[in-house]
């Protein structure tokens, strides 16, 4: 792939050469400028450096050219310099509230899954599980049938306890009439959670015990509300008020569509909204949800003594289906649970005991109705779209196929995952991921040893041990290849092509019960349970793992070995570094190399760490995001900002080592038509991962509920702190991309 060697005569190769020549002619002016810059010493030009003219290099050069806007000064706003071209050419689709390179790749994965799921069933070649996935997809695509069924499947739920809906009175028949005497909060909450996987007020789930990370335990947390952010309920801004008004009208109209009387619906739903506002007030905000504060281990009888208004044991026993898990029949008052938000639960039951039962029932059933609306006929979804217009700014519904792919993917992640991996994942990607993860590990440790001047030697040694122990998981978990295991795992699911709504309910029940499977088992610390089609990467504190599913390992994040390494180190390399650094961010640092929440820092080093985070909190809090009309919350986004900054430094260092060790210090051949060095391409490649535009509604939501800074500041923030960036682009002091001595750094 080096130099100007043109591949032997093949039609495709010849075509590539013609394109290359075209790019070359067009690039003459650019090259002229480059030569001038080189003569001025602004670009370092290795005399031996040549151009790479393979079709891969030409493809990469074209992809980069199409994204950038060279009329923007990279030292003024590198995000706009890198992304303006892409953003201009990729307006946000009507059915989305934001759009960028990540969502674009997500969409490409969806298209591939669509093609796989639409292939006719082959009784001979498709496993039982694959047949189920295709049947579920087909049932979802049968829109005539869904239209014909209209509201019937939902009404049949609303006619029976515990989902009789007070607001409907007897308008759906006398059997649907709600009775206060028969209402049970505990039963309704338990059915929502245990049969429909809907967590309302309380979120009950199984996860690793933070302090004994090889054991599973029950955890209790606060649940989400109908609207995505607490601020939507609490603020008195014009936006928040209009969200609440629109939301109220949406609830009222939905109730009316289901048979309620309009004025009755109006007054009932007003009470429901008031109740949700009260719940929003007592929810623990993200910044105060620290690992130590949320670790409150007690047994159920202690919990019941603390909050006596609710039958906790009765609730938990009703949620878990012991026909599926007979070993869980022994759950009793001595069962341990981790209560993540004790104050929230105390406040919650104080509110609930003073609330009218009718309002409670109206609210709980509303949440059930709300999550099933998308499985009804078009008129319900169009009513939702009116609501979404205001809340998300979207003006059209997701195409049915996209909705159906999402359904199958979330219901059967490992089945769909295997289909995807078999068709689209190249095993040799694992090799380069090994090179990248080991490079990042080396870089983190090298900087810890040579550049970290604030940590004492004792804490450094522990950090070193933790860095050594980080385990990388790449592509897909091995167990998905085992058909017997997968068929067994989903044996209770029996889909039919003609019953979409019934199929969905089965998937909800399956999802609701699946985590209880683990309760009495040991945590398989070397396994991972991430869906392979996920276009994202993760760090898991309890297993000290970094995870990169197949969906993430694609262009423009992961470039193969035929492309310049600068592109991969800048994109997936920084992502690897980002996940790695999560083990040492403001929260991850509290977990030790074995994944236990166990303080391993000396007081001195911890104080210095906290002192240094202040710089980053201030830096990001000062960023004003025009699209949202709000400032970034530096405290809320701290952990992610630490990961971004660390990841960028580690990947750059790892790239330079690769050049040193694998190429004897010689730079990679340049890309045609671009006058960028590979150090510059590294930074461009990172920024390109982040190109994303937002509708103002979505921007506002991102600030309120997002853990990450907005993409523009993920680029500007980390790069302006990094001396290698300013060197690469020769950014003078006092430009916004060069924070100079003001730069913040943790790792
Ligand atoms: Zn992250």
Boltz pocket constraint, residues with backbone or C-beta under 6 A from the ligand:
constraints:
  - pocket:
      binder: B
      contacts: [[A, 537], [A, 578], [A, 582], [A, 640], [A, 643]]
      max_distance: 6.0
